[in-house]
Each structure stands twice: as structure tokens, then as C-alpha cells.
Amino acid sequence: MSRETEKHEQLFGRDTSGKGRSKFEDSPIVGFAFKHMLHLLDSPVRRRFNDPVKTLEAAGVRPGLEVLEVGCGTGYFTIPAAEMVGDEGRVHAFDIHPLAVEKTAQKIRDASLGNVRLTKTDALDTGLPDESYDLILLFGVVPAPVLPLIKLLPEMHRLLRPDGSMAVWTGLPLWSPRQVTKCGLFTHVGKRRGVHNFRRNG
């Protein structure tokens, strides 16, 4: 291992995604689990303890923003985010799993929303233009073996505008924002309602 690679892994962590990432996308086991998790992810019980609007407010979602939602899942946050940014804003939601995209697409149609772009996209290599978004939402997608920070954080930094921010909600009370800030690409600016907010550096 080169000294440069070793230093990179100390900052970001080791890339363990490898071939397992493509297997995750096409895995029948993952598809089966996702189908059976749908009711839990959208349940009234979850809304009681994890109100999507309050969580999005804590992340800084407001009218007029260009928002990128990484890993939209069932669209639990997608629909209220689109309503909150309004006609002057836009939400680009994506997921790597086709069942997630299908579920969210149905919700967007049902809500008749015209300010949402939905795609099946790999968060580690989005292919999206540089500095395109005001705010990136990482809700319930980190920590995860299939999204190693060694690749995810540089891509998120690339996509944010110079004055942009990133919001991370993990649902894990002991998760440390140091996992993000140690790379030097982001500064932790606070935590509200379980949401860690970061400012893009550079």
C-alpha cells in the first residue's frame, strides 16, 4: 500500500464496496427485504418519532433551494421536501435500487409534483454536473458498507455549490460527525433534531 493510499484511507476509511455493490443492486434478498420494509418505512409509528417535515426543516430545506436527496428509499422525505422547496425550487431524488425508484415514482405521481427529478443513480459516481446543488440530504444512508465515505464524500463535495451544505441523519445517537469532518472537505456546523449539518469547505 502506498503512503498516499494509506493517508487517504485514514481520512476517509477503507473502500470495501467492491463487487458487493453491484450484487446489492440486483440481489433478490435485498429486494425481498425492501418489499417487507416498505410498511415500516412509511408507518404512522415512524412519523410519530421521525416527523419528515421537522427533520427536513432541521436540515435547512426551504423555498427555492436545489436539493439532492441521496437514497430516496420509499420517498418518505422526497414528497415533503418537494413541497417545502416550492415551485421556485427543485428536488433531485435518486436511489440505486429499482424498487425504491418505483415506489417513490408512484408517490410523486399521486402528489402531482412537477418539481421533482427522480433517477436510478449510483451515489458514488453520479455523473451529475459540478456544483449543482444548494443542499444534499444523506438521510438513513450512512453508515453503510455499500456507501464507503472514501468515495461518497468527495462526490458530494463535488456536487455542492461553494456555499452549499450537507445534512446527515443516521438515526444512531452515538454516530460521530467526525466520520465526515476528518476528511477536511466539510465543517460540522451543528445538530438539530438528530440532523447533523455540514458546510462545504473550499
C-alpha positions in Angstrom: 0.0 0.0 0.0 1.4 3.4 -1.0 1.8 6.2 1.6 -0.7 8.3 -0.3 -3.3 5.5 -0.3 -2.7 4.8 3.4 -3.2 8.5 4.2 -6.4 8.6 2.1 -7.8 5.6 4.0 -7.0 7.2 7.3 -9.1 10.2 6.4 -12.0 8.6 4.6 -11.9 4.9 5.7 -11.2 1.9 3.5 -13.2 1.3 0.4 -15.0 -2.0 0.9 -17.7 -1.6 -1.7 -16.1 -3.6 -4.5 -18.1 -6.1 -6.3 -20.6 -6.3 -3.4 -22.2 -3.0 -4.6 -23.4 -4.5 -7.9 -24.6 -7.6 -6.1 -26.5 -5.3 -3.7 -28.4 -3.6 -6.5 -29.5 -6.9 -8.1 -29.8 -9.1 -5.0 -33.2 -10.9 -4.7 -32.6 -11.0 -0.9 -32.3 -7.2 -0.8 -35.4 -6.9 -3.0 -37.3 -9.2 -0.7 -36.2 -7.3 2.4 -37.0 -3.9 0.8 -40.5 -5.0 -0.1 -41.2 -6.1 3.5 -39.7 -2.9 4.9 -42.0 -0.6 3.0 -44.7 -0.7 5.6 -42.2 0.1 8.4 -40.6 2.9 6.5 -43.9 4.6 5.8 -45.7 3.6 9.0 -47.6 6.1 11.2 -45.4 5.0 14.1 -42.3 6.2 12.3 -44.0 9.6 11.6 -44.7 9.9 15.3 -41.0 9.6 16.2 -39.4 10.9 12.9 -41.6 13.6 11.5 -40.3 14.2 7.9 -41.2 17.9 7.8 -39.5 18.7 11.1 -36.5 16.7 10.1 -36.2 18.5 6.7 -36.6 21.8 8.5 -33.7 20.9 10.7 -31.7 20.1 7.6 -32.3 23.6 6.2 -34.8 22.8 3.5 -36.6 26.0 2.5 -38.3 27.5 -0.6 -36.2 28.0 -3.7 -33.4 25.5 -3.0 -31.9 23.0 -5.3 -31.9 19.8 -3.2 -30.3 16.5 -3.9 -31.6 13.5 -1.9 -29.3 10.5 -1.9 -31.0 7.2 -1.4 -34.7 8.2 -1.5 -35.9 4.8 -0.4 -39.7 4.9 -0.3 -39.9 8.6 -0.9 -40.6 9.3 2.8 -38.7 12.6 2.7 -38.9 13.2 -1.0 -42.5 14.4 -1.2 -42.4 16.8 1.8 -39.1 18.1 0.6 -40.6 18.9 -2.8 -43.5 20.7 -1.2 -41.2 22.7 1.0 -38.9 24.0 -1.8 -41.9 25.1 -3.7 -42.2 26.0 -7.4 -39.0 28.0 -7.4 -37.0 25.1 -6.0 -36.3 21.6 -7.2 -35.6 18.2 -5.6 -33.5 15.6 -7.4 -34.1 12.3 -5.6 -32.3 9.1 -6.5 -31.6 5.5 -5.3 -29.6 2.7 -6.7 -32.3 0.1 -6.1 -35.1 -0.1 -8.7 -37.8 -0.9 -6.2 -37.1 2.3 -4.3 -37.3 4.3 -7.5 -40.6 2.6 -8.5 -42.1 3.3 -5.1 -41.1 6.9 -5.0 -42.2 7.5 -8.6 -45.7 6.4 -7.6 -45.8 8.8 -4.7 -44.6 11.7 -7.0 -47.4 10.8 -9.5 -50.0 10.6 -6.7 -48.9 14.0 -5.3 -48.9 15.6 -8.9 -45.5 17.2 -8.2 -43.7 18.8 -11.1 -40.5 19.9 -9.2 -39.0 16.5 -8.6 -36.5 14.7 -10.8 -36.2 11.0 -9.9 -33.4 8.8 -11.2 -31.8 5.4 -10.6 -28.3 6.6 -9.8 -25.1 5.4 -8.1 -24.2 7.8 -5.3 -20.5 7.0 -5.6 -20.4 8.0 -9.3 -23.5 10.1 -10.1 -22.3 11.6 -13.4 -24.0 14.9 -12.4 -22.5 18.3 -13.1 -20.2 20.0 -10.6 -21.6 22.5 -8.1 -25.2 21.8 -9.0 -27.0 21.8 -5.6 -27.5 24.1 -2.6 -28.2 21.2 -0.2 -27.6 17.5 -0.1 -29.6 15.1 2.1 -28.0 11.9 3.4 -30.9 10.6 5.4 -30.6 7.0 6.6 -27.9 6.0 4.1 -24.8 6.3 6.2 -23.1 4.5 7.7 -23.4 1.7 5.1 -20.8 -0.7 3.7 -22.2 -0.1 0.2 -21.5 3.7 0.5 -17.9 4.0 1.7 -17.1 7.5 2.8 -13.8 7.2 0.9 -15.8 7.6 -2.3 -19.1 9.2 -1.2 -17.7 12.4 0.5 -15.6 13.6 -2.5 -18.5 13.1 -4.8 -20.9 15.0 -2.5 -18.3 17.8 -2.2 -18.1 18.0 -6.0 -21.8 18.3 -6.4 -22.4 21.1 -3.8 -22.1 24.7 -4.7 -19.3 26.6 -2.9 -21.7 27.9 -0.3 -23.7 24.7 -0.1 -24.4 22.4 2.8 -25.0 18.7 3.5 -27.3 17.3 6.1 -26.8 13.8 7.6 -29.5 11.9 9.6 -28.5 8.5 10.7 -31.0 7.6 13.5 -28.0 6.5 15.5 -27.5 8.6 18.7 -23.8 7.7 19.0 -22.8 8.4 15.4 -20.0 11.0 15.3 -19.8 13.8 12.8 -16.0 13.2 12.9 -16.7 10.5 10.4 -17.4 13.3 7.9 -15.2 16.1 9.1 -11.9 14.2 9.3 -11.6 14.2 5.5 -11.3 18.0 5.6 -14.0 18.6 2.9 -16.7 19.6 5.3 -17.1 21.5 8.6 -19.7 20.5 11.1 -21.9 23.5 11.9 -24.4 22.0 14.3 -27.0 19.4 15.2 -30.8 19.8 15.4 -33.5 17.2 15.8 -30.9 14.5 15.2 -29.7 16.1 11.9 -26.1 16.9 11.6 -25.4 19.9 9.3 -22.2 20.4 7.5 -20.8 23.3 5.4 -18.8 22.6 2.3 -15.1 23.6 2.6 -13.3 25.1 -0.4 
